[in-house]
């Protein structure tokens, strides 16, 4: 009903504009002293013949065009002329769609002789599946074209894109004869268009840039795409750089809408969402949609598609406000992703009613309060991610009822109390467990028996900033699929068990505990390990002779002795961080063999001798920190030839000589510390001139 009123209003406005033009023309004609008598009563002969030829191609079973005879075609049914020039400006052969069609047959190209035609309406007739003629795109002055419900078939000609003055275009199909498009690129040429109806037009073959073409229409006010066989719109990873268009929510057949990573920005438009009653998937993630309109969108969707929607993804935007209770109305929702927004307020209790939910991702918001006890009712839950919110309280034991749970991420909150075996007894499918807590005075405890055998087989575990147990957790030995272990600042005061070094893991972080004892002679796991951090412990003895680690952090322990020359065989190493130990001797020249090394930090040790002169292969170095040692000699020239070098820290040594002029070439330095050495001479002026990035 609303559409009919809008269409009627557009008709009235258009008729008024035409009537105004006719009245002005009549007034000018009346006041003219040089009147052409032919202009007052007859049409142009060539256009009259064009209309008769057009009539000849039509089938007119009810005699609707019976008035089409005689000299003055301006008096014929459905024909209007310009009173001043006599040119035909309007052909309106619209039928009442509730009655049998008047006209059929062929559409003669004789209409091309109507050079001043600005209005053509052939709607609600029956042309029995013929294709819309290409030449209709040649009417340069056409402002109104209505071919709806006229039983056209085939493909819509892209030539219609030449109608740059067109304000109104209605190509709504009739349904019996299939009409479609290969693409909608031509629409971008309709720069004056205000109304577009492509209902019943098959858009399934349209290329993915059709939305971009439609959205470029600067004057478009209405877009109708009802029953277009447009079930899926997949436009992710585009660069539309535009607001979310309101017409997008008018597509009643739409099932899946993917607009993630499409550079959509601004506010969500205030539109009615009743047309989206069949929507199954809505993905607007990774855009720049802002404001509290996301709440209104959720409220609207919870009414119109509460039984159909299965996936709602609004992550990585700028949405804000308290999550509404209407979230609990999506009876069949399987995936809810709202991460990386600014939602605040308490964790919505209504979410616990989403018994079909399999994935809930609310990470990186500002949600507060505890996890509701009723979360244990969400028996299909596979992924629960609450990372980095403002939540607190105890973790409910009912979480242990989620038998399908594979991933549990509770990091970055302020949990209280204890997590025990009861929380995990039924989590037989758990693979990812992450409990990286914020440090606080009242510690959170992860309390399980030393002899506990978990029901799960983890691939990933992170527990940090909470109390686990003084002894190294032996239950980890039962986890045969572990790839990533983080037990950081958890109060372990024990040696590292031998079995740990035999695991095939990618990442190991045992930093900030009270681990003691010696490291093995070879810090080599079953395969190349990417990351090992054993810093801030009480490990003693010598550095291992070999490593197959990419990023190695052993700082702030009690390691002693020289750096082994065999360290140069660690070809995969990119970061070597052993600061804050008791290492002595000279820096081995073999480090030059580690060609991918980007960070070397040997600071705060007892190293002596000169900095090696021939580290010519370290072209990837970003940071060199040799400070707080007993190094002597000068700055070697190779340090000046590394274009990637940003941080050069050599302070608190016994380095001597003039500041090497070659440092002028280190123009990308961000941090330079040469203090507390024995350099001589003046501070060069070029330090400020050639190093603009120095802080």
BELBELKA-V301684 format. One line per field, one symbol per residue. burial: 1 if it has 24 or more other C-alpha atoms within 12 Angstrom, else 0. A space follows every 10 residues. Layout:
burial: ???
//
This chain:
burial: 0000001000 1001000100 0100000000 0000000010 0111001111 1101110101 0000100100 0111110111 1111111111 1111100000 1111111111 1111111111 1111111110 1110111111 1111111111 1111111111 1111111111 1111101111 1011111111 1111111111 1111010111 1111111001 0111111111 1111110001 0111111111 1111111111 1111101110 0010111111 1111111111 0111111111 1111111111 1111111111 1111011111 1111111111 1111011111 1111111111 1111111111 1111111111 1111111111 1101111111 1111111111 1111110011 1011111111 1111111100 0011111100 0001011111 1111111111 1111111010 0111111111 1110110001 1011111111 1111110111 0011100111 1111111111 0111011111 1111111111 0111011101 1111111111 1111011111 1111111111 1111111101 1100100111 1111111111 1111110111 1101111111 1111110011 0011011111 1111001010 0000001000 10000
//
